[in-house]
Amino acid sequence: MLASAVGASPSEVVFTSGGSEADSIALIGGMAARQAEGRVRCLVSAIEHPAVLGMTGRGAEVLPVTREGIVDVGAAVTAIDADVGVVSIMAVNNETGICQPMEDIRRAARARGAWLHTDAVQALGHVPIDFRSSGLDMMTLSAHKAGGPVGIGALLVRRSVAPSMVGLGGGQERDIRSGTGAVALAASFAAAAHEATAGLAEESARLSAMQAQITAASRELDGDVNSDLAESAPHITNVTFRGVRANDVLFLLDQRGVFASVGSACRAGVHQPSEVLLAMGRTPDEAAATLRFSTGHSTTDADVDRFLEVLPLAVRQARNAF
């Protein structure tokens, strides 16, 4: 059921404990396999999840992004040569919601024999996914972002691609990821993915309407929206409110029952400017004045109405205290 929901064959689905493990297998296992073929370079974009960007500690090179948060396609195409083993570009950024242009990069990777991986954790259930027609070699998914259980994810691996196993064991799941499968979690993941993709058009329209309201309210407060909504997923809105500390706004919203964030969940508790926004050319002060507003299947019109009511109060109070 999971395979059919995302346009893959059942044999292309490798279950993992979540998105981070899937990313790690794709990058660490992928490069181990490619290095055995003499391909020694790995390329990752500057706005990746830490599970991908962490490959820089293993020698990966970073591809720049524009001020709009889009991978510099020209730089990427130039960088991909016959020494590149794996390229990883996030499908939908987890802080800004920006969708990346994959096709030009895919063509360059294919022409030079590099494997192209995407972290699509934020895409599932929010933008269309079809692994088969995408031409990608590997794709990371996670259940809980699509309404499924925590602790289960998947790496989609094209049948012609064989990353090395990064752990020891009995060689389950195509010798890519050993261990006893979590059957109940996998079944729940499949059910959630099926439901999320079956109702994608309606849910996307619903969340887009909410995003338009959030964006309009933010701009009325002189907020700068850090994405082109036409190039973004509908469930994430990233806004810089100059003259505030984002943590102050976050606290004031929380007091009134509205929950936002100052980065991504994977960086919760890390009190430093967002690496994503810095990579997009924002200053540390701008990054420190930026919040992420997220919606999902459980978000109601009443939730958005409450947000529209309390956001002006929180921002103005934070500015007065700055």
Disulfide bonds with the S-S distance in Angstrom:
none
